Amino acid sequence: MRKLMLALMLLPLLGGSVFAASAEDQLLTRLNQVRASGVNCPGSGRRPAAGALSPAAAHAQAASQQARYMAGSGVISHTGPGGTTPRVRAASTGINTVSVTEIIYMGSGLDPEAAIAWWLQSPVHCFYMTDARYTTAGASIVRGPRGTAYVMVLTSTPR
């Protein structure tokens, strides 16, 4: 018992954490905090509070496709390899919904808060990330030779 307690006490000093959340979890948690409080978006003004986004593995897989592409190529775009679109990537993971959107960011390090801050300053990204019709999301953060790509796929209620 003493060894376990000692190990738990030393873990943070060694760079670990007992309850470490993934960067993707941190990103989704922070986005849900923004949605819960409502924000002022450039170009569209005050956005009311919106419900929390439920995490989904299929959404994270769709986000991962674009994040891998962006991190490897350095291209910051919603168009992926072979001309794929967010809707095509979402469908490829089994998502069947009326509305699909993707928010993207490219940075130089692992900093989910930087992505949130940038999205909040972008009229289009801020509007969509706070849109109440979206109920489900998945995130992917991929570090590559050309930067760190942050991609979130948000969808409305399934068909």
N, C-alpha and C positions, 0 to 999 in steps of 0.2 A: 504494500500500500504506500509506503514511504517513497519507493522508487517511482511509482506512478505519479504521485504528487510532485516530486522533484522534476520529473520529465515534463509535466504540464506547466510548471513554473518556468522552466528553461526554454520551452518551445518558442515563445515570442522573441527571446534574445537570439535565437538561432535563425530568425527570419521566417518562422512558421506561425501559424495561428490555429487555435483549437477549432474555431468556427469560421475558417476562411471561406468566403464566398467567391465563386469564380467572377472574373471581370464581367462576363456576360450577365450574371445574376445581379451584380452591382449596377450595371447599366439599366436593366429592366426595373430594378427597385427604384433607382433615381428617376427614371421616366414616370413611374407610377406616382412618385411624390410630386412631380411637376403637375401631372394630370389631376391629382387630388386637390391641389391648391388653386388651380387656375392661374393663368399668366397673361401678360400683355405681349402679344406677338407683333413684330414689325409689319405694318401693312394691313393687319386685320383687327388690331386693337385687343380689347380684353376678351380672353377666351375663358368661358366658364369651366368650373371643375368638371372632370369627366371620370368615369369609373376606372378602376384598375384593370390593366391588361393581364389576362391569364397567360402564363407561359405555356408553350407547346413545342414539343420536339420537332415536329414537321416544319414549323416556322424557323426554328434554329437551323435546320438542315438547309432550307432555302436561303437563309441569310449567309450561311457558311459558303455556299457556292459562289456568291458574289464577293464575299470578303476574301476568299482565297484568290480569286481572279484579280481583284484590286491590289492586294498585298504583293502578289507576284509580278504584276505588270506595271504597277504604278499608275494605272488609269483610274481616274475618279469618275465613275459613270454608272448610270442605272442600266446600261446596255452591257451584257456580259459576253462570255465567249460564244462565238457563232451567232451573235446578234440576239441572244436570249434577253427576255424582259423579266421584270419582277413577277408578272402573272405566270409566265411560262415556268420560271424556276419554282414558284409556289405549287403549281399544278404537278410538277415533276416529283414533288414530295407527298402528293396526295391531298393537298389543300383544295377544297372546292367551296368557294365563297363568292359573294357578289363583289365586294371591294377588297382590293389588295394594294398596299402601298409599301414603299421601301424608303427608308431614310439612311443616308450614307455619310461617312466622314472619313478623312484620311489624316492621320497624325504621325508624329515621329516617335512616340513612345506609348507605353501602356497607361492611359489616363482617361477612364470613362467619363469623368467630370468634364474634360475638355470637349468631348463629343457633345455632351448635353449642352454646354455653354454655346458651342458653335451653332447647334440646331436651334437654340432659342433666339439667336440673332438672325437666322435665315427665315424670311417671311414664309416660304413654302414649307420648309421642314417644321417650323414651329406650329403652323396651322395643322398639318397632318398628324403630328405627334400628340396633339391635344384634341383631336377630333373624336367626339363621343361615340361615333358609329363603330370605331375600332374596339374590339373586345379581346382579341388574342394577339400574342406577339412572340417572336423569337429573336434572339440576338446572336451575333457571332463577331468575335474580335480575332483578327489574324495578323500576327507580326510577320513581315516578310522583308525581302531585301530592298524594297522600294518604299517601305513605310508600314504603319499599322492601320489596317482597315477596320472600320466599325460599320456594321450593317445590321439594321433591324427591319424585320418584315412584320407588318401589322395587317390584320384582316378584320372584317366585320363578321357577323354571325354566319355560320356555315349555311349553305343552301340546303 
